[in-house]
């Protein structure tokens, strides 16, 4: 009888996932993801407040509740590494990304194209895919500290002015340099902060979200 109930419950969960778009394989301890969509306004995210709200909204829609979410973004007054809690962090499949802030910003972190999943547990296009979406907005140096002039006006600009430092979630670029393989500090946007400018180098206005609790 118990087995029959289990099978029925499993079938119901699968059907619910198929109709609601929620990834039923998502691990309950998810505390890290790449946004599946950006703001649609380039690097104008509504500042840190708007970016954090975007993380929370995507997480809630995917069924991840009861957590506080912050975007991994530096500003002229704040470092991304100080915004994301203490860790550890896990993706939507339960795979550990890093134990703490120090390991996240070292070669020991587990961020790759296979692990840097979106909030629904789905892979995000990288270099070699069409379209390429591997540029992640960060405004940060490799150690997670700010680059004051590369945050697109602290994430409020969407025009031809300014620039945003970005990382590669798939850890690949045009060469084998450390920058090309950096998840958080690969290169600045070219041509401004607009959606078109971000797409021009292989991005889509996406960024990382971390649970702070």
N, C-alpha and C positions, 0 to 999 in steps of 0.2 A: 504494500500500500504506500509506504513511504517513497519507494522508488518511483511509483506512478506519479505521486505528487511532485517529486523532484523533476521528472521528465516534463510534466505539464507546465511547471513554473519556468523551466528553461525555455520551452517552446514559446511561452508567453513573452518572456524577456526578449527573445530574438525577434518576435513579431513587433514588439514595442519599439525596438531599435530600428527596425526597417521602416516603420511608419513615422517615427518622430525625428529621425535623423541623429539620435543620441547614440554614441558609440558604446554599446553595452559591454565591450571588452575593456573599457576605461577602468584603470585602477583607482580605488577609492582614495589612495594616498597621493594622487597627482598633485604636484606642487610646482610644476614647471611646464610651460608650453610656448610654442611660437604662435602668434596670432594667425588665424586662418585668413583673415582679411584685415586691411588697414582702415584708416579713417576715410579713405577715398579722396582726401584733400592733401595728398602728398605728406610732407612732414608736419603739417598743421594738425596736431593731435588734440588741440585744446589745452596745451600745456601738460604738466605732469598729472594734474587732476583729471583731465580728460583721458589721458593715456591709461591711468589706473582704472578709471571707470570702464574703459573699453575692455581691459583684461577681465574685470569682474563680470561684465555682461556676457562675454564669450564663455567664461567658465561656468556661469550659472546656466546658460542655454545648453551647455554640454552635460549638465547634471552634477557638476562639482560645486557643492555648496558648503557653507560654514567656514570659509577661509577668507583671509584678507589678501588681496592681490595687488602687487606693484609692478609697474613696467620697469624693465632694466634700461633706464635712460639717465644720462647725466645732463645737468644744466649748468649754467654759469655759476650757480651757487651750491650745487649738490652733486655728489659722486654716485654713479649708478650702484657701485658696490655697497654703499651704505643704505640702500633703499630696500634690500631684498630679504632681510632677516638673516638668520644664522645657518639655515640648512638643517639636515640634508634635503636635497630636492630630487624628485622622481618625475618621470614623464607619465603620459597617460597609459602606458603599458606596464608601469611599475618598475621601469629600469632607472637605476640611480644615475643622476647626472653629476652630482658632486656632494661631498660630505659637508663642506663648509665654504665660506667665502674664499679662504686661502686656496683650497684645492680647485675651486671653480676657476680661479685666475692662474692656474698652473697647467702644466702639460698633463696633469693627472685627471683633468675633467673628462667627462664622458660625452661631450657634445659632438655628434656626427650627423650626417644626413639621416641615418637610420634611427637616431635617438631624439633628434630635435623635432619632435612631432607637434602637430597643432593640438588644440584643446579637445578635438574629437578622436585623437589617436591616429591621425592620418599623416602621411609623409608630405613634406612641403617641397615643391619643385626646386631643384638645384641646377648647377652648371651642367649643361648637356640636355636638360629638359626644355620643353617648350610650353609656356614661357619660363624663362629662368627667373626665379623669385628668391635667390639666395642672399641678397643684401638685406641685413637686419639693421634697423636704426638703433644706434647706441649713444653717439656723442661722446665716446669714451676712448681712453688709452687702453692698452692691453691689460693693465692692472685694475681697470674699472674706475679710474679717476677721470675727471672731466677734461674736455677740450673745449674751452669756453667759446671759441669762435666757430665751432662745428656742431651746433645744436639747433640750427635753423630757428634762431630767435627763441631758444628754450621751448621748441616744439609748438610754435605759434605761426610759423611762416609757411606759405604754400606757393610762393611766386618764384621769380627768376633770381632773386637775391639769396645770399646765404649759402650755407653748405651743411651737410650732416655727415659725421663719421659713421661708417657702417661696418659690420662684420659679416663673415660668411658662415651661415649655419651648417653648410656642407663641408666646410674646411678645405675648399678648393678654389683656385683662381687661375690667373693666366700663367703662373709659374710656380716654383716650389719654395718661394720665399716665405718667411715667417708671417709676413703681413697677409699674403694670399691665403694662408691656412688659418688665419685668426678668426675666431668665432665672434669677436667683439670689436676689433679695430683693424680693419683691412684697408679701407680707402674712403675718401670723402666723396660725396655726391658731386656730379659734374653738371653744370647748367642750372644750379639753383635747388630749390626745395619743393618744386611742383611734382605732382604725380608723374608727369611725363619725364621729368628729369630723373626721378628715382628709377623708373622703368628702363631708362636709357642705359644704365650700367648693370642691369640684372636684378632689379628690385621691384617692390610693389607696396612700399610703405609699411612693411611688417616689422614686428619687434618681439622681444622676449618678455614673458610674464613669469613672475615668481611669487609663490605664496610666502607671506612673511610670518605665518604662524603654523 
